[in-house]
């Protein structure tokens, strides 16, 4: 997830402008009059000469394996495309998220990638581009002219070439809290400072309520959702970039203090005891059942937690609070774009044409409006559907005051492995924050 400074400051402008303001310019430039945009807005008309074409088969690999609402939307788009284009068959391979990155790297190294595959923006794209396995899509970018602003697609651009476009804008660090459980210990809103949060945790423990719900079986949630927020409060949003430039270190006091938050939570026994054997779906259900007061996760889960939940009004949203002496802005949320579909550089002829046709169809106005209707923030300039999720406006208002980087979007891959293992060790009280910080810095220096 290549989050440049400009992207960090302006990534949500398009979504806020289109969803809240609904400007005439945004609605009028949604792609209905651009070259190729008519096919991408409705995606329902198959070419008249389909029957005369030789059948084409494309393969796609994705990580839409969880029951998240948007994953079902994406898979439905594939089915609809094949129904509208009977001359093109798409063979799907679903890989669990925790295994996807490893499989993608392995296939790329052996130049055995499928025809189409999900890309992660930022540092994960670099080896794919340098290895020559990705096909630029600059020749079809006019399809989305006026609908996708430059800042929204920058994460999938390398050396001036565009390799994919996103489906959604994700805020990975949304704090969800059970209003009834907080009210039991005297809180009507979420704490505004870390010191107050610690007091809340202690009161919840004293009342026999599990304060924090964590499902870290796959290791990435604590790193991506929790540390993206916590570290930024202490270090500020430039820290990870400075580390990669050699201008800062993971052993710097402010980052060690950030790791120390997880250590403090562990000492307070704030997490559910089975945190490292519970996966992300299980912990969502655990939280929804009222078994814990607080859970930090992606804004994508808002549809499940609130829109589709009969007790959704009992779940509030907030951001991780301010820390004393911290360099970060507590109004910022860790944000990234997701789910760009990359094309194999070996595609040519009819297969290349079919793959490009699929991208134009898949990333349509219809897709973005469907996502909005389910409460999922999108990076596109499209009008708000009449049936839009009633919680969407609240989510946008919470997250429109600035964005910060997602940890695994910027940190080097070897460092991500170290911090994920290290955080698990901290939660089980086997390692200290200082030890994990030293291991991370050693991995950073070795990787550079």
N, C-alpha and C positions, 0 to 999 in steps of 0.2 A: 504494500500500500504506500505508494510514493506520495507522501503528504508534504508538499512544498509549503513554505511559509505562507505564500499567498492563499493556497488551498486551506490552510489552517484557519485563516481569518475570514474567508469568504465562502466556504463550502456550502453553507446552509442558505445563502442569500436567495438562490434560485428556488429552493423549496419553500421558504417563507414567503417570498414574493408571489409565488404561484398559488400556494395553499391558503395563505391568509388574506393577501391583498387581491388576488385574482385579477390582475391588471389586464386591460384589453390587449396590451402588447404581448403579454405572456400567452394569453389564450389565442390570440390571432397568429402567433408564430409557432404553433404546436406541430407544424410539419405538414399541414394539409395542402399547401400550395408548393412545397419544395419538390425538386426533382426526386422521384422515388419515394416520396413521403406518403403518397396515396396508398401504396401497398403496405406501408408500415403502420398506418393509423388504424385501419380496420382489419387487414389481414384475412379477408374472407373470400376474395375472388381468385380462383385459380386460372392460369392462362388457358386460353381456348385450345392451344395446341398440345396440352398435356398428354393426350392419348397417343400422340405421334412420337413422343420422346422416349428414348431408352430409359428404363428405370435406373435410378441412382440410389445407392445405399451409403449412408453416412453413419459414422459411429460418434457417440458423445459420452464423455465421462464427467460425472458431477458428484457433488457431495450433499445432495439434497435428500439425505436418508432419514433425517429426523422428522417428526410430525409437525414441524412449524408450518403455520398457515401459508407463508409465501412459497415454501417448497412445493406444496400442492399446486399452487398457481403456476409455477414454472413447468411442472410436468404436464399440466393440462394444456399449456401453450404448445408443447411438443406434439401432443396428441391432435390438437386442432390443426396444427401445421400439416401433419401427415394426411388428415382428412381432407384438407383443402388442396393438397398437392399430392395426389395419389402416385405420381411418378417418382416421388422421393420417399425412401424409407429411412428411418433413423433408429439405429440400434443403441439402446441405452445401457449404461453401466453405472450403477450407484455405489459409491464408496463412502463408508462412514467418515465423518469429518476428521476424526482423530487419526485416521490412516491416510487421508487423501493427499496431504502434502508430501509424505514420504513416497507414495506410489507415483505421484506426478514427477518428482525429481528422478526416481529410478527409471521411469519410462523415457523421460527426456534425455537422460544420460545415454541410454541405449538407442535413442532416436526411434522409439517404438510407440510414440504417442498416438492416441486415436485422432480421428479427423477434427474433432472439436472437444474442448475441455475447459473446465472452470479455471480461471486465473485468479491469483491473489495479487493486488496491486502492490507496488513498492519493491522492497528488497527481494521478494520471492520471484519477481519477474526477471531480475538481472541475469541469472544464469540461463534462463530460457532464451532471452534475446541474444546474449553473447554466444550461446550455443547454436544459434541459427535455426531453432526449431519452431519459431513463431512467425506467422505471416501478418504483415501490416494490413490494416483495413482502411487506409487513407482514401482509397479510390471509391469507397461507398459512404464516407462520412457525411456527404451532403444529405443523405437520408434523414439525418437528425438535426440538420441545420435549423437553428431557432428553437429547438425543443430541449437540447442538452447544452448548457453553457460550458464554456471552456474549463472553468474550475471543476465542474462535475466530472469531466472525463480525463483530467490531468493525471490522475493516479494510474491510468493505464497507458500513459505515453512515455516513451523512452527515446532519448536522442532525437526528439522532434517527430517521431513516428507513432501513430496510434495503433494499438494492438487489440483493444476491446473497449466496451462501454459498460457502465454499471446498470443494475436493476434497481438498487435501493441505496438509501443513505442510512447507515446504521450507527447508533450511539451505543457503545458496548458497556457503558458503566452506569446504567440507570438503577437507582436505588428504589426498589419496591418495598413498601412496608404495610403491614397489617394494622389498620387504624384502630380496630377494637383491642388488639393486644397492646398497642402503645397506650391507649386510653386507660387500660387496667393499671398502668404504673404512673398515670398522671400526665401523659403527653398528648397534646392535641395536634402537634405538627412535628416534623422530623427535625432533629437538632441542627443548628447552624454552625456549630464548632465541633472539632474533634473531641475536646474535653467534655462537652456535653454529651456526645455520643457514647463515650466511655461510661459516663454516669448512667445513661439509659441502659446500656448493656448490663451493668451491675444490678440495676433495679429489676430488669427482666429476669436475670438469673435468680435473684432473691425471691421472685414471684413464681419460680418454677417454670419459666418460659424460655425456650431455646432462643437466644437473641439472633444468631446469624445462620441462615441456611446456605450450605455450600455443597455442591456436587462436583468434586474435583477428581473423579476417577480417571478422566482422560487428560488430566494435568493442566490443560490450557485455560480453563475458566479463571483460576486464581491469578494466573499471569496476565491474561488478556483483559478481563472485565474489572477485576479488583485492583491490580497493580497499575493499570493504565490510569485509573482515577487517583489512587493514593499517591503514587510517585509524582504525578504532576502537581499535586497540592504542595509537595515539599520542594521539588526541583525547578518547577516552571516548565513551559512547553518546549524550550530549546535544548533541554538537557540531553536527550537521546541523540540528537543531531551532533551536539558538541562531543559526546562520547565517540561517535563514529569518526569525527574529525581529529580525535586525539586531544581535544581541548578540555575534556572533563573525564572523570573516571567513576566507575560504579562503586568504588571505595570512598568517594567523596561523602562527607558527613550527611548531607541532605538525603542522598539516596539510601544510605544505611538506615537513617531514621524512617524512611518509607517502608523498608523491609521490616523495620522494628514494629510497625503497626500490626502486621500479621503475627509477629512474635507476641505482641501484647494481647491480641485476640486469643491466641493459643493458650497463654498463661491464665487467661480468664475463663477458659473452656467455653468460649462464646459460640463456637461452631457445633453443629450436630456431630455426635461421636463417629458416625459412619461417613464423614465428609469425603474420604479418599476412596470409598468403595461405591459411592452413589454417583450416578452419571447425571448429565445435565437435564434430561427429561424427568428422571426420578425426583430430582430436587425441586423442579418446578411444581410437580404434583404435591410434594411434601409441603412446600410453602403454601400452595393454594388450599391445602387441607387445614391450614391454621396451626401447623406444628412448629413454626418458627416465625419470628416477628419481621425479619429483614432478609432480603435477598438482592444481590447485585447481578444484573444480567443485561442482555441486549434489548434495545427498544423494539426489536422484532417480536419479542414475546408479549408485547402489550396486547396484541389481539387475543391471546390465550388468557392472560391474567385478568383483563378487564372487559374487552368487547364481548367475548364469548362466554364470560363467566357471570352467572346470575348474581354473584356477590361482588362483582367488579367494582362497585362504588366503595367497597370497604378497603380497597387497595390504593394507596397513595403512591406518588412518585416524587423523587427528589434526586439531588446530586450529592456526592460525597462532600462532607462539610469542610470548612476552612481549618487549617492547622496553624497554630501559633508560630510566627516567624517564617512561615512558608513562603516560597517564591511564586507559587502558582495562583491562578485566579479560580476561586471556588465556583464561579459562574460558568466555567468552561466544562464541556462534556467531551469525552474521548470519542472521536468520530472517524469513520472511514466509509468508502463506497465498497460495494460488494457485487459479486457474481457477474464478472465479465466473462464472456465466452471467447476463448482464443481459438484460432485456426492453425492447423498443422501447416508448416511452410511447404510441405511436399504436395499439397493439394494443387491440382491443375485441371484444366478442361471442364468437363461437365460436373465433376465433384466440387471444384472450386466455385463454380457458378451456383450450384445447389446450396453450398454452405453459406455463401454470401446472401442468397435469397432467404435462407433460414434466419440469419441475423437480422435482416430488415423486418422480417415478419415477427420474430420473437420480441425485439425491443421496440414495441409499438406504443402508440398513445393508449391503446386498449390495455396493455400490460400495466403501464404506470397508473392508470385510473383504477384498475382493479386492486392494485396494491394499496393505493390511497384509501379505497373504500374499506379496506381491512385494517386501517390505522397504521400503515407502514409508510414512513417518510420516504419520498423519492427525490432524486436529483433533477427531475425533469420539469420543464415549464408546461404543466397541464392543468386544466381547470379542476376544481374540487368536484367529485361526483356527488349527486344529490343524496346518496345513501352512505356518505362518508362516516367513518367511525366517530362517535361523539367525543372520544378521548384524544383524537388526533391533534386538535387545536391545543390542548393542554400539554401534549408532548412537545410540540413545536415551540410553544412559549417557554418551556423549561430549557430547551436546548439551543435557542437562537441567539444566545449571548456570547458565543465564541466556542471554538473547538480546539481540542488538544490532540496530540497523536495517540494512536493505539500502540501499545508497547510492541506487540509482535509485528507491527507494520514497519517499524524502524530498526529495532534491534537486530543484530546479525543472527543468522540461523543457529550457529553453535551456542550463542549466548542464550537464546530462547530455550534450548534444551537444558542448559545448566540452571536457569532460574526456575523452570517448571519442576525439575527434580528437587531443587533447593527449597522452594516454597512448600512442597509436600513434607520435606524433612523438618522445616520450621513448625508446621502445624502439628507434627507428631513429637515435637520438642527434642529432635535428634540433632539439630543444628541451630546456630544462632544467626542473626541478621548479618553480623560481621563476617562470619565464615562464608555465607552464601555470596556476599558482596565480593569477597576476595576471589572466589571461584569464578564469578561472572567476569571480573576484570581479567583474570588469567585467560579465560576463553576468548575474550575480546582481543587481547594482545596476540594470542596465538593465531586467531582468524585473520588479523590484519597483516 
